[in-house]
Amino acid sequence: MIHQIILGRVKMEERKVRKTNGYLGLLLTLVFVILAVIVFLNTVMEASHIRPFLTFLRSFFPWGWFLATGFLLLGITLTSGLTIVQPNMGAVVIFFGDYKGTIRENGQRTSFGR
């Protein structure tokens, strides 16, 4: 947070936050979740000694659980950055209780902290 203490008052300055088109963020979220499901199903099928339904993929068996969990966590993290800003309004971006910036442009946005 940018602030200065002047005679007991806190002066705060507004910051712009990095953002991108919300549809791109939504698409990336869906891609990571679908990848997590595919890797998870292939790993379960390999562990059960059943032929995986996507045979062109390499064997993920020893590390497939971690890979699927990583993809799912990336999808959930990207979902938390999706924001819809109405006309003549703004959205404040807070990450773990720390002010990161403000979005002023209307529409669907995906925000990234600094």
Biopython code that builds the backbone (N, CA, C, O; Angstrom):
import numpy as np
from Bio.PDB.StructureBuilder import StructureBuilder

atoms = [
    (1, "MET", "N", (0.844, -1.160, 0.000)),
    (1, "MET", "CA", (0.000, 0.000, 0.000)),
    (1, "MET", "C", (0.898, 1.234, 0.000)),
    (1, "MET", "O", (1.849, 1.329, 0.775)),
    (2, "ILE", "N", (0.581, 2.156, -0.868)),
    (2, "ILE", "CA", (1.331, 3.404, -0.902)),
    (2, "ILE", "C", (0.623, 4.373, 0.037)),
    (2, "ILE", "O", (-0.544, 4.699, -0.181)),
    (3, "HIS", "N", (1.300, 4.831, 1.060)),
    (3, "HIS", "CA", (0.703, 5.796, 1.971)),
    (3, "HIS", "C", (1.796, 6.612, 2.641)),
    (3, "HIS", "O", (2.949, 6.197, 2.754)),
    (4, "GLN", "N", (1.388, 7.763, 3.070)),
    (4, "GLN", "CA", (2.270, 8.637, 3.810)),
    (4, "GLN", "C", (1.507, 9.110, 5.036)),
    (4, "GLN", "O", (0.328, 9.454, 4.946)),
    (5, "ILE", "N", (2.177, 9.128, 6.176)),
    (5, "ILE", "CA", (1.538, 9.619, 7.387)),
    (5, "ILE", "C", (1.862, 11.102, 7.524)),
    (5, "ILE", "O", (3.017, 11.495, 7.687)),
    (6, "ILE", "N", (0.806, 11.916, 7.453)),
    (6, "ILE", "CA", (0.966, 13.360, 7.559)),
    (6, "ILE", "C", (0.072, 13.837, 8.711)),
    (6, "ILE", "O", (-1.151, 13.870, 8.575)),
    (7, "LEU", "N", (0.676, 14.202, 9.831)),
    (7, "LEU", "CA", (-0.045, 14.695, 11.004)),
    (7, "LEU", "C", (-1.179, 13.751, 11.415)),
    (7, "LEU", "O", (-2.288, 14.196, 11.710)),
    (8, "GLY", "N", (-0.895, 12.459, 11.432)),
    (8, "GLY", "CA", (-1.879, 11.484, 11.879)),
    (8, "GLY", "C", (-2.853, 11.053, 10.797)),
    (8, "GLY", "O", (-3.698, 10.195, 11.054)),
    (9, "ARG", "N", (-2.773, 11.604, 9.617)),
    (9, "ARG", "CA", (-3.663, 11.226, 8.516)),
    (9, "ARG", "C", (-2.918, 10.296, 7.562)),
    (9, "ARG", "O", (-1.693, 10.347, 7.457)),
    (10, "VAL", "N", (-3.664, 9.460, 6.883)),
    (10, "VAL", "CA", (-3.062, 8.556, 5.910)),
    (10, "VAL", "C", (-3.443, 9.033, 4.519)),
    (10, "VAL", "O", (-4.625, 9.142, 4.191)),
    (11, "LYS", "N", (-2.444, 9.315, 3.712)),
    (11, "LYS", "CA", (-2.674, 9.718, 2.330)),
    (11, "LYS", "C", (-2.511, 8.483, 1.464)),
    (11, "LYS", "O", (-1.480, 7.813, 1.520)),
    (12, "MET", "N", (-3.518, 8.181, 0.667)),
    (12, "MET", "CA", (-3.488, 6.970, -0.145)),
    (12, "MET", "C", (-3.585, 7.334, -1.618)),
    (12, "MET", "O", (-4.372, 8.197, -2.004)),
    (13, "GLU", "N", (-2.795, 6.683, -2.421)),
    (13, "GLU", "CA", (-2.797, 6.919, -3.865)),
    (13, "GLU", "C", (-3.370, 5.702, -4.568)),
    (13, "GLU", "O", (-3.096, 4.561, -4.196)),
    (14, "GLU", "N", (-4.178, 5.969, -5.601)),
    (14, "GLU", "CA", (-4.776, 4.876, -6.373)),
    (14, "GLU", "C", (-3.757, 4.343, -7.376)),
    (14, "GLU", "O", (-3.056, 5.112, -8.034)),
    (15, "ARG", "N", (-3.686, 3.020, -7.483)),
    (15, "ARG", "CA", (-2.786, 2.371, -8.444)),
    (15, "ARG", "C", (-3.614, 1.661, -9.515)),
    (15, "ARG", "O", (-4.714, 1.175, -9.252)),
    (16, "LYS", "N", (-3.070, 1.616, -10.700)),
    (16, "LYS", "CA", (-3.689, 0.809, -11.740)),
    (16, "LYS", "C", (-3.101, -0.593, -11.653)),
    (16, "LYS", "O", (-1.916, -0.767, -11.368)),
    (17, "VAL", "N", (-3.936, -1.578, -11.900)),
    (17, "VAL", "CA", (-3.508, -2.963, -11.787)),
    (17, "VAL", "C", (-3.375, -3.557, -13.194)),
    (17, "VAL", "O", (-4.057, -3.133, -14.127)),
    (18, "ARG", "N", (-2.489, -4.541, -13.326)),
    (18, "ARG", "CA", (-2.363, -5.225, -14.621)),
    (18, "ARG", "C", (-3.607, -6.060, -14.859)),
    (18, "ARG", "O", (-4.067, -6.770, -13.964)),
    (19, "LYS", "N", (-4.145, -5.979, -16.049)),
    (19, "LYS", "CA", (-5.361, -6.722, -16.365)),
    (19, "LYS", "C", (-5.345, -7.115, -17.829)),
    (19, "LYS", "O", (-4.580, -6.576, -18.629)),
    (20, "THR", "N", (-6.205, -8.068, -18.162)),
    (20, "THR", "CA", (-6.357, -8.501, -19.537)),
    (20, "THR", "C", (-7.832, -8.792, -19.779)),
    (20, "THR", "O", (-8.649, -8.700, -18.863)),
    (21, "ASN", "N", (-8.162, -9.136, -20.990)),
    (21, "ASN", "CA", (-9.536, -9.451, -21.348)),
    (21, "ASN", "C", (-10.042, -10.615, -20.489)),
    (21, "ASN", "O", (-9.340, -11.612, -20.319)),
    (22, "GLY", "N", (-11.240, -10.489, -19.958)),
    (22, "GLY", "CA", (-11.794, -11.517, -19.086)),
    (22, "GLY", "C", (-12.079, -12.820, -19.799)),
    (22, "GLY", "O", (-12.013, -13.889, -19.193)),
    (23, "TYR", "N", (-12.396, -12.742, -21.078)),
    (23, "TYR", "CA", (-12.677, -13.966, -21.823)),
    (23, "TYR", "C", (-11.424, -14.813, -21.996)),
    (23, "TYR", "O", (-11.499, -16.041, -22.025)),
    (24, "LEU", "N", (-10.274, -14.161, -22.112)),
    (24, "LEU", "CA", (-9.015, -14.897, -22.178)),
    (24, "LEU", "C", (-8.747, -15.612, -20.854)),
    (24, "LEU", "O", (-8.323, -16.767, -20.842)),
    (25, "GLY", "N", (-8.995, -14.925, -19.750)),
    (25, "GLY", "CA", (-8.834, -15.557, -18.436)),
    (25, "GLY", "C", (-9.788, -16.715, -18.233)),
    (25, "GLY", "O", (-9.413, -17.744, -17.671)),
    (26, "LEU", "N", (-11.028, -16.553, -18.690)),
    (26, "LEU", "CA", (-12.013, -17.629, -18.586)),
    (26, "LEU", "C", (-11.607, -18.825, -19.445)),
    (26, "LEU", "O", (-11.752, -19.972, -19.024)),
    (27, "LEU", "N", (-11.098, -18.556, -20.653)),
    (27, "LEU", "CA", (-10.641, -19.630, -21.527)),
    (27, "LEU", "C", (-9.462, -20.384, -20.904)),
    (27, "LEU", "O", (-9.436, -21.615, -20.927)),
    (28, "LEU", "N", (-8.494, -19.662, -20.351)),
    (28, "LEU", "CA", (-7.357, -20.319, -19.699)),
    (28, "LEU", "C", (-7.807, -21.145, -18.498)),
    (28, "LEU", "O", (-7.284, -22.233, -18.257)),
    (29, "THR", "N", (-8.777, -20.627, -17.746)),
    (29, "THR", "CA", (-9.309, -21.374, -16.606)),
    (29, "THR", "C", (-9.916, -22.689, -17.070)),
    (29, "THR", "O", (-9.647, -23.741, -16.491)),
    (30, "LEU", "N", (-10.732, -22.628, -18.114)),
    (30, "LEU", "CA", (-11.352, -23.852, -18.631)),
    (30, "LEU", "C", (-10.319, -24.835, -19.166)),
    (30, "LEU", "O", (-10.463, -26.044, -18.981)),
    (31, "VAL", "N", (-9.280, -24.331, -19.826)),
    (31, "VAL", "CA", (-8.232, -25.202, -20.354)),
    (31, "VAL", "C", (-7.523, -25.934, -19.215)),
    (31, "VAL", "O", (-7.293, -27.140, -19.303)),
    (32, "PHE", "N", (-7.173, -25.212, -18.145)),
    (32, "PHE", "CA", (-6.480, -25.856, -17.025)),
    (32, "PHE", "C", (-7.370, -26.877, -16.319)),
    (32, "PHE", "O", (-6.884, -27.933, -15.913)),
    (33, "VAL", "N", (-8.655, -26.586, -16.166)),
    (33, "VAL", "CA", (-9.553, -27.536, -15.506)),
    (33, "VAL", "C", (-9.753, -28.771, -16.387)),
    (33, "VAL", "O", (-9.761, -29.891, -15.877)),
    (34, "ILE", "N", (-9.913, -28.587, -17.682)),
    (34, "ILE", "CA", (-10.069, -29.735, -18.589)),
    (34, "ILE", "C", (-8.797, -30.580, -18.607)),
    (34, "ILE", "O", (-8.871, -31.809, -18.607)),
    (35, "LEU", "N", (-7.626, -29.930, -18.623)),
    (35, "LEU", "CA", (-6.365, -30.679, -18.555)),
    (35, "LEU", "C", (-6.270, -31.478, -17.259)),
    (35, "LEU", "O", (-5.805, -32.618, -17.262)),
    (36, "ALA", "N", (-6.706, -30.885, -16.160)),
    (36, "ALA", "CA", (-6.678, -31.598, -14.873)),
    (36, "ALA", "C", (-7.559, -32.837, -14.926)),
    (36, "ALA", "O", (-7.166, -33.896, -14.437)),
    (37, "VAL", "N", (-8.741, -32.718, -15.510)),
    (37, "VAL", "CA", (-9.656, -33.866, -15.599)),
    (37, "VAL", "C", (-9.075, -34.949, -16.497)),
    (37, "VAL", "O", (-9.142, -36.131, -16.162)),
    (38, "ILE", "N", (-8.505, -34.560, -17.635)),
    (38, "ILE", "CA", (-7.936, -35.541, -18.568)),
    (38, "ILE", "C", (-6.761, -36.279, -17.928)),
    (38, "ILE", "O", (-6.687, -37.506, -18.001)),
    (39, "VAL", "N", (-5.844, -35.540, -17.303)),
    (39, "VAL", "CA", (-4.688, -36.180, -16.678)),
    (39, "VAL", "C", (-5.139, -37.069, -15.522)),
    (39, "VAL", "O", (-4.601, -38.161, -15.339)),
    (40, "PHE", "N", (-6.123, -36.613, -14.737)),
    (40, "PHE", "CA", (-6.627, -37.410, -13.624)),
    (40, "PHE", "C", (-7.248, -38.716, -14.116)),
    (40, "PHE", "O", (-6.961, -39.784, -13.575)),
    (41, "LEU", "N", (-8.103, -38.633, -15.145)),
    (41, "LEU", "CA", (-8.747, -39.851, -15.667)),
    (41, "LEU", "C", (-7.716, -40.815, -16.259)),
    (41, "LEU", "O", (-7.801, -42.024, -16.042)),
    (42, "ASN", "N", (-6.753, -40.288, -16.999)),
    (42, "ASN", "CA", (-5.715, -41.164, -17.560)),
    (42, "ASN", "C", (-4.896, -41.828, -16.455)),
    (42, "ASN", "O", (-4.541, -43.002, -16.569)),
    (43, "THR", "N", (-4.595, -41.092, -15.395)),
    (43, "THR", "CA", (-3.821, -41.656, -14.293)),
    (43, "THR", "C", (-4.607, -42.738, -13.563)),
    (43, "THR", "O", (-4.053, -43.777, -13.203)),
    (44, "VAL", "N", (-5.896, -42.495, -13.345)),
    (44, "VAL", "CA", (-6.742, -43.499, -12.695)),
    (44, "VAL", "C", (-6.835, -44.752, -13.551)),
    (44, "VAL", "O", (-6.775, -45.866, -13.030)),
    (45, "MET", "N", (-6.982, -44.580, -14.854)),
    (45, "MET", "CA", (-7.088, -45.735, -15.752)),
    (45, "MET", "C", (-5.777, -46.512, -15.800)),
    (45, "MET", "O", (-5.790, -47.742, -15.846)),
    (46, "GLU", "N", (-4.644, -45.806, -15.789)),
    (46, "GLU", "CA", (-3.355, -46.496, -15.780)),
    (46, "GLU", "C", (-3.137, -47.236, -14.467)),
    (46, "GLU", "O", (-2.599, -48.343, -14.460)),
    (47, "ALA", "N", (-3.550, -46.632, -13.358)),
    (47, "ALA", "CA", (-3.387, -47.276, -12.058)),
    (47, "ALA", "C", (-4.275, -48.517, -11.946)),
    (47, "ALA", "O", (-3.936, -49.458, -11.228)),
    (48, "SER", "N", (-5.407, -48.524, -12.649)),
    (48, "SER", "CA", (-6.327, -49.663, -12.624)),
    (48, "SER", "C", (-5.986, -50.693, -13.689)),
    (48, "SER", "O", (-6.710, -51.675, -13.856)),
    (49, "HIS", "N", (-4.899, -50.482, -14.407)),
    (49, "HIS", "CA", (-4.453, -51.359, -15.503)),
    (49, "HIS", "C", (-5.496, -51.449, -16.606)),
    (49, "HIS", "O", (-5.693, -52.504, -17.208)),
    (50, "ILE", "N", (-6.158, -50.332, -16.860)),
    (50, "ILE", "CA", (-7.092, -50.216, -17.980)),
    (50, "ILE", "C", (-6.414, -49.337, -19.018)),
    (50, "ILE", "O", (-5.700, -48.393, -18.680)),
    (51, "ARG", "N", (-6.643, -49.658, -20.282)),
    (51, "ARG", "CA", (-6.030, -48.873, -21.345)),
    (51, "ARG", "C", (-6.612, -47.460, -21.305)),
    (51, "ARG", "O", (-7.831, -47.302, -21.382)),
    (52, "PRO", "N", (-5.758, -46.414, -21.186)),
    (52, "PRO", "CA", (-6.249, -45.033, -21.139)),
    (52, "PRO", "C", (-6.976, -44.652, -22.423)),
    (52, "PRO", "O", (-6.646, -45.141, -23.504)),
    (53, "PHE", "N", (-7.966, -43.777, -22.295)),
    (53, "PHE", "CA", (-8.744, -43.389, -23.472)),
    (53, "PHE", "C", (-7.982, -42.439, -24.383)),
    (53, "PHE", "O", (-8.335, -42.316, -25.555)),
    (54, "LEU", "N", (-6.957, -41.768, -23.892)),
    (54, "LEU", "CA", (-6.105, -40.935, -24.737)),
    (54, "LEU", "C", (-4.739, -41.592, -24.827)),
    (54, "LEU", "O", (-3.848, -41.300, -24.030)),
    (55, "THR", "N", (-4.577, -42.470, -25.790)),
    (55, "THR", "CA", (-3.340, -43.241, -25.882)),
    (55, "THR", "C", (-2.184, -42.445, -26.474)),
    (55, "THR", "O", (-1.031, -42.863, -26.369)),
    (56, "PHE", "N", (-2.475, -41.297, -27.100)),
    (56, "PHE", "CA", (-1.379, -40.516, -27.676)),
    (56, "PHE", "C", (-0.618, -39.739, -26.609)),
    (56, "PHE", "O", (0.473, -39.235, -26.875)),
    (57, "LEU", "N", (-1.181, -39.635, -25.397)),
    (57, "LEU", "CA", (-0.468, -38.980, -24.300)),
    (57, "LEU", "C", (0.530, -39.935, -23.672)),
    (57, "LEU", "O", (0.325, -41.149, -23.663)),
    (58, "ARG", "N", (1.608, -39.379, -23.149)),
    (58, "ARG", "CA", (2.582, -40.196, -22.438)),
    (58, "ARG", "C", (1.980, -40.698, -21.142)),
    (58, "ARG", "O", (0.944, -40.208, -20.692)),
    (59, "SER", "N", (2.625, -41.659, -20.560)),
    (59, "SER", "CA", (2.174, -42.202, -19.286)),
    (59, "SER", "C", (2.442, -41.188, -18.175)),
    (59, "SER", "O", (3.575, -40.746, -17.987)),
    (60, "PHE", "N", (1.389, -40.823, -17.442)),
    (60, "PHE", "CA", (1.509, -39.871, -16.338)),
    (60, "PHE", "C", (1.502, -40.577, -14.990)),
    (60, "PHE", "O", (1.482, -39.912, -13.954)),
    (61, "PHE", "N", (1.518, -41.915, -14.976)),
    (61, "PHE", "CA", (1.166, -42.641, -13.758)),
    (61, "PHE", "C", (1.900, -42.224, -12.492)),
    (61, "PHE", "O", (1.224, -41.910, -11.512)),
    (62, "PRO", "N", (3.219, -42.195, -12.433)),
    (62, "PRO", "CA", (3.791, -41.864, -11.117)),
    (62, "PRO", "C", (3.517, -40.423, -10.688)),
    (62, "PRO", "O", (3.351, -40.158, -9.498)),
    (63, "TRP", "N", (3.468, -39.490, -11.639)),
    (63, "TRP", "CA", (3.339, -38.084, -11.300)),
    (63, "TRP", "C", (2.005, -37.497, -11.717)),
    (63, "TRP", "O", (1.802, -36.293, -11.560)),
    (64, "GLY", "N", (1.108, -38.275, -12.228)),
    (64, "GLY", "CA", (-0.167, -37.771, -12.726)),
    (64, "GLY", "C", (-1.026, -37.111, -11.667)),
    (64, "GLY", "O", (-1.726, -36.139, -11.952)),
    (65, "TRP", "N", (-0.981, -37.634, -10.437)),
    (65, "TRP", "CA", (-1.777, -37.055, -9.358)),
    (65, "TRP", "C", (-1.324, -35.616, -9.075)),
    (65, "TRP", "O", (-2.150, -34.721, -8.893)),
    (66, "PHE", "N", (-0.013, -35.410, -9.040)),
    (66, "PHE", "CA", (0.515, -34.077, -8.760)),
    (66, "PHE", "C", (0.253, -33.121, -9.923)),
    (66, "PHE", "O", (-0.050, -31.946, -9.715)),
    (67, "LEU", "N", (0.374, -33.636, -11.146)),
    (67, "LEU", "CA", (0.133, -32.818, -12.326)),
    (67, "LEU", "C", (-1.324, -32.381, -12.389)),
    (67, "LEU", "O", (-1.612, -31.218, -12.668)),
    (68, "ALA", "N", (-2.250, -33.315, -12.130)),
    (68, "ALA", "CA", (-3.677, -32.984, -12.140)),
    (68, "ALA", "C", (-4.006, -31.971, -11.044)),
    (68, "ALA", "O", (-4.784, -31.044, -11.269)),
    (69, "THR", "N", (-3.420, -32.142, -9.865)),
    (69, "THR", "CA", (-3.651, -31.199, -8.769)),
    (69, "THR", "C", (-3.102, -29.814, -9.113)),
    (69, "THR", "O", (-3.737, -28.805, -8.807)),
    (70, "GLY", "N", (-1.939, -29.758, -9.741)),
    (70, "GLY", "CA", (-1.350, -28.480, -10.152)),
    (70, "GLY", "C", (-2.205, -27.751, -11.171)),
    (70, "GLY", "O", (-2.424, -26.545, -11.057)),
    (71, "PHE", "N", (-2.696, -28.491, -12.182)),
    (71, "PHE", "CA", (-3.576, -27.872, -13.173)),
    (71, "PHE", "C", (-4.854, -27.352, -12.532)),
    (71, "PHE", "O", (-5.320, -26.265, -12.873)),
    (72, "LEU", "N", (-5.425, -28.118, -11.607)),
    (72, "LEU", "CA", (-6.647, -27.697, -10.939)),
    (72, "LEU", "C", (-6.408, -26.452, -10.076)),
    (72, "LEU", "O", (-7.241, -25.546, -10.059)),
    (73, "LEU", "N", (-5.285, -26.403, -9.365)),
    (73, "LEU", "CA", (-4.975, -25.215, -8.566)),
    (73, "LEU", "C", (-4.737, -23.983, -9.426)),
    (73, "LEU", "O", (-5.113, -22.878, -9.036)),
    (74, "LEU", "N", (-4.114, -24.158, -10.601)),
    (74, "LEU", "CA", (-3.942, -23.031, -11.520)),
    (74, "LEU", "C", (-5.295, -22.526, -12.015)),
    (74, "LEU", "O", (-5.511, -21.317, -12.110)),
    (75, "GLY", "N", (-6.203, -23.443, -12.328)),
    (75, "GLY", "CA", (-7.540, -23.040, -12.767)),
    (75, "GLY", "C", (-8.300, -22.293, -11.688)),
    (75, "GLY", "O", (-8.962, -21.295, -11.971)),
    (76, "ILE", "N", (-8.210, -22.770, -10.447)),
    (76, "ILE", "CA", (-8.896, -22.103, -9.341)),
    (76, "ILE", "C", (-8.284, -20.723, -9.086)),
    (76, "ILE", "O", (-9.007, -19.764, -8.811)),
    (77, "THR", "N", (-6.962, -20.622, -9.176)),
    (77, "THR", "CA", (-6.295, -19.337, -8.965)),
    (77, "THR", "C", (-6.694, -18.321, -10.028)),
    (77, "THR", "O", (-6.937, -17.156, -9.713)),
    (78, "LEU", "N", (-6.761, -18.754, -11.282)),
    (78, "LEU", "CA", (-7.183, -17.847, -12.346)),
    (78, "LEU", "C", (-8.642, -17.437, -12.192)),
    (78, "LEU", "O", (-9.009, -16.314, -12.539)),
    (79, "THR", "N", (-9.475, -18.333, -11.676)),
    (79, "THR", "CA", (-10.879, -17.999, -11.471)),
    (79, "THR", "C", (-11.024, -16.870, -10.456)),
    (79, "THR", "O", (-11.927, -16.042, -10.583)),
    (80, "SER", "N", (-10.158, -16.822, -9.463)),
    (80, "SER", "CA", (-10.266, -15.783, -8.443)),
    (80, "SER", "C", (-9.953, -14.394, -9.001)),
    (80, "SER", "O", (-10.300, -13.397, -8.367)),
    (81, "GLY", "N", (-9.316, -14.297, -10.152)),
    (81, "GLY", "CA", (-8.990, -13.003, -10.740)),
    (81, "GLY", "C", (-10.036, -12.469, -11.695)),
    (81, "GLY", "O", (-9.906, -11.345, -12.180)),
    (82, "LEU", "N", (-11.083, -13.253, -11.982)),
    (82, "LEU", "CA", (-12.126, -12.797, -12.902)),
    (82, "LEU", "C", (-12.998, -11.748, -12.228)),
    (82, "LEU", "O", (-13.466, -11.945, -11.107)),
    (83, "THR", "N", (-13.212, -10.632, -12.918)),
    (83, "THR", "CA", (-13.983, -9.524, -12.374)),
    (83, "THR", "C", (-14.844, -8.918, -13.467)),
    (83, "THR", "O", (-14.406, -8.794, -14.611)),
    (84, "ILE", "N", (-16.069, -8.540, -13.119)),
    (84, "ILE", "CA", (-16.929, -7.805, -14.036)),
    (84, "ILE", "C", (-17.090, -6.398, -13.470)),
    (84, "ILE", "O", (-17.511, -6.224, -12.327)),
    (85, "VAL", "N", (-16.752, -5.399, -14.281)),
    (85, "VAL", "CA", (-16.855, -4.004, -13.867)),
    (85, "VAL", "C", (-17.977, -3.363, -14.663)),
    (85, "VAL", "O", (-17.950, -3.346, -15.893)),
    (86, "GLN", "N", (-18.964, -2.836, -13.952)),
    (86, "GLN", "CA", (-20.100, -2.172, -14.573)),
    (86, "GLN", "C", (-19.694, -0.779, -15.059)),
    (86, "GLN", "O", (-18.710, -0.224, -14.569)),
    (87, "PRO", "N", (-20.443, -0.198, -16.025)),
    (87, "PRO", "CA", (-20.126, 1.164, -16.492)),
    (87, "PRO", "C", (-20.175, 2.175, -15.345)),
    (87, "PRO", "O", (-21.032, 2.087, -14.466)),
    (88, "ASN", "N", (-19.256, 3.126, -15.364)),
    (88, "ASN", "CA", (-19.115, 4.179, -14.353)),
    (88, "ASN", "C", (-18.837, 3.635, -12.963)),
    (88, "ASN", "O", (-19.151, 4.299, -11.975)),
    (89, "MET", "N", (-18.270, 2.471, -12.861)),
    (89, "MET", "CA", (-17.924, 1.867, -11.577)),
    (89, "MET", "C", (-16.446, 1.474, -11.615)),
    (89, "MET", "O", (-15.784, 1.604, -12.645)),
    (90, "GLY", "N", (-15.952, 1.004, -10.506)),
    (90, "GLY", "CA", (-14.583, 0.518, -10.419)),
    (90, "GLY", "C", (-14.542, -0.724, -9.548)),
    (90, "GLY", "O", (-15.483, -0.998, -8.802)),
    (91, "ALA", "N", (-13.467, -1.464, -9.640)),
    (91, "ALA", "CA", (-13.283, -2.662, -8.817)),
    (91, "ALA", "C", (-11.911, -2.587, -8.152)),
    (91, "ALA", "O", (-10.907, -2.280, -8.796)),
    (92, "VAL", "N", (-11.891, -2.869, -6.871)),
    (92, "VAL", "CA", (-10.645, -2.864, -6.113)),
    (92, "VAL", "C", (-10.087, -4.279, -6.103)),
    (92, "VAL", "O", (-10.822, -5.234, -5.853)),
    (93, "VAL", "N", (-8.800, -4.421, -6.373)),
    (93, "VAL", "CA", (-8.142, -5.717, -6.368)),
    (93, "VAL", "C", (-7.365, -5.851, -5.060)),
    (93, "VAL", "O", (-6.443, -5.083, -4.783)),
    (94, "ILE", "N", (-7.759, -6.844, -4.265)),
    (94, "ILE", "CA", (-7.109, -7.106, -2.985)),
    (94, "ILE", "C", (-6.563, -8.527, -3.026)),
    (94, "ILE", "O", (-7.283, -9.463, -3.375)),
    (95, "PHE", "N", (-5.291, -8.691, -2.672)),
    (95, "PHE", "CA", (-4.658, -9.998, -2.655)),
    (95, "PHE", "C", (-4.144, -10.273, -1.259)),
    (95, "PHE", "O", (-3.218, -9.604, -0.800)),
    (96, "PHE", "N", (-4.729, -11.252, -0.568)),
    (96, "PHE", "CA", (-4.400, -11.591, 0.815)),
    (96, "PHE", "C", (-4.465, -10.363, 1.726)),
    (96, "PHE", "O", (-3.597, -10.170, 2.578)),
    (97, "GLY", "N", (-5.496, -9.538, 1.542)),
    (97, "GLY", "CA", (-5.710, -8.374, 2.388)),
    (97, "GLY", "C", (-4.858, -7.171, 2.052)),
    (97, "GLY", "O", (-4.929, -6.157, 2.747)),
    (98, "ASP", "N", (-4.048, -7.254, 0.999)),
    (98, "ASP", "CA", (-3.175, -6.157, 0.609)),
    (98, "ASP", "C", (-3.723, -5.517, -0.667)),
    (98, "ASP", "O", (-4.009, -6.215, -1.640)),
    (99, "TYR", "N", (-3.871, -4.194, -0.663)),
    (99, "TYR", "CA", (-4.374, -3.456, -1.823)),
    (99, "TYR", "C", (-3.375, -3.540, -2.967)),
    (99, "TYR", "O", (-2.208, -3.178, -2.817)),
    (100, "LYS", "N", (-3.851, -4.024, -4.120)),
    (100, "LYS", "CA", (-2.976, -4.132, -5.289)),
    (100, "LYS", "C", (-3.275, -3.084, -6.344)),
    (100, "LYS", "O", (-2.375, -2.697, -7.090)),
    (101, "GLY", "N", (-4.499, -2.619, -6.430)),
    (101, "GLY", "CA", (-4.827, -1.609, -7.429)),
    (101, "GLY", "C", (-6.321, -1.538, -7.695)),
    (101, "GLY", "O", (-7.124, -2.200, -7.038)),
    (102, "THR", "N", (-6.671, -0.713, -8.683)),
    (102, "THR", "CA", (-8.064, -0.478, -9.034)),
    (102, "THR", "C", (-8.243, -0.669, -10.526)),
    (102, "THR", "O", (-7.386, -0.279, -11.319)),
    (103, "ILE", "N", (-9.366, -1.274, -10.907)),
    (103, "ILE", "CA", (-9.733, -1.422, -12.318)),
    (103, "ILE", "C", (-10.852, -0.440, -12.592)),
    (103, "ILE", "O", (-11.880, -0.473, -11.917)),
    (104, "ARG", "N", (-10.673, 0.435, -13.572)),
    (104, "ARG", "CA", (-11.678, 1.443, -13.922)),
    (104, "ARG", "C", (-12.405, 1.140, -15.229)),
    (104, "ARG", "O", (-13.527, 1.611, -15.416)),
    (105, "GLU", "N", (-11.808, 0.373, -16.137)),
    (105, "GLU", "CA", (-12.427, 0.087, -17.427)),
    (105, "GLU", "C", (-13.564, -0.913, -17.240)),
    (105, "GLU", "O", (-13.416, -1.907, -16.529)),
    (106, "ASN", "N", (-14.701, -0.642, -17.885)),
    (106, "ASN", "CA", (-15.839, -1.544, -17.724)),
    (106, "ASN", "C", (-15.693, -2.785, -18.600)),
    (106, "ASN", "O", (-14.948, -2.794, -19.580)),
    (107, "GLY", "N", (-16.422, -3.825, -18.222)),
    (107, "GLY", "CA", (-16.395, -5.090, -18.938)),
    (107, "GLY", "C", (-15.839, -6.207, -18.073)),
    (107, "GLY", "O", (-15.557, -6.025, -16.889)),
    (108, "GLN", "N", (-15.690, -7.356, -18.693)),
    (108, "GLN", "CA", (-15.151, -8.502, -17.968)),
    (108, "GLN", "C", (-13.630, -8.461, -18.046)),
    (108, "GLN", "O", (-13.068, -8.355, -19.136)),
    (109, "ARG", "N", (-12.969, -8.544, -16.913)),
    (109, "ARG", "CA", (-11.507, -8.429, -16.826)),
    (109, "ARG", "C", (-10.928, -9.558, -15.983)),
    (109, "ARG", "O", (-11.587, -10.083, -15.086)),
    (110, "THR", "N", (-9.700, -9.919, -16.284)),
    (110, "THR", "CA", (-8.915, -10.807, -15.436)),
    (110, "THR", "C", (-7.758, -9.983, -14.919)),
    (110, "THR", "O", (-6.986, -9.433, -15.704)),
    (111, "SER", "N", (-7.629, -9.891, -13.607)),
    (111, "SER", "CA", (-6.607, -9.022, -13.028)),
    (111, "SER", "C", (-5.444, -9.857, -12.500)),
    (111, "SER", "O", (-5.605, -11.003, -12.081)),
    (112, "PHE", "N", (-4.277, -9.241, -12.536)),
    (112, "PHE", "CA", (-3.050, -9.825, -12.012)),
    (112, "PHE", "C", (-2.447, -8.813, -11.063)),
    (112, "PHE", "O", (-2.419, -7.619, -11.360)),
    (113, "GLY", "N", (-1.966, -9.275, -9.929)),
    (113, "GLY", "CA", (-1.304, -8.362, -8.983)),
    (113, "GLY", "C", (0.048, -7.924, -9.502)),
    (113, "GLY", "O", (0.567, -8.469, -10.476)),
    (114, "ARG", "N", (0.605, -6.934, -8.837)),
    (114, "ARG", "CA", (1.913, -6.433, -9.270)),
    (114, "ARG", "C", (3.017, -7.358, -8.877)),
    (114, "ARG", "O", (4.183, -7.086, -9.165)),
]
sb = StructureBuilder()
sb.init_structure("model")
sb.init_model(0)
sb.init_chain("A")
sb.init_seg("    ")
for serial, (resi, resn, name, xyz) in enumerate(atoms, 1):
    if name == "N":
        sb.init_residue(resn, " ", resi, " ")
    sb.init_atom(name, np.array(xyz, "f"), 0.0, 1.0, " ", f" {name:<3s}", serial, name[0])
structure = sb.get_structure()
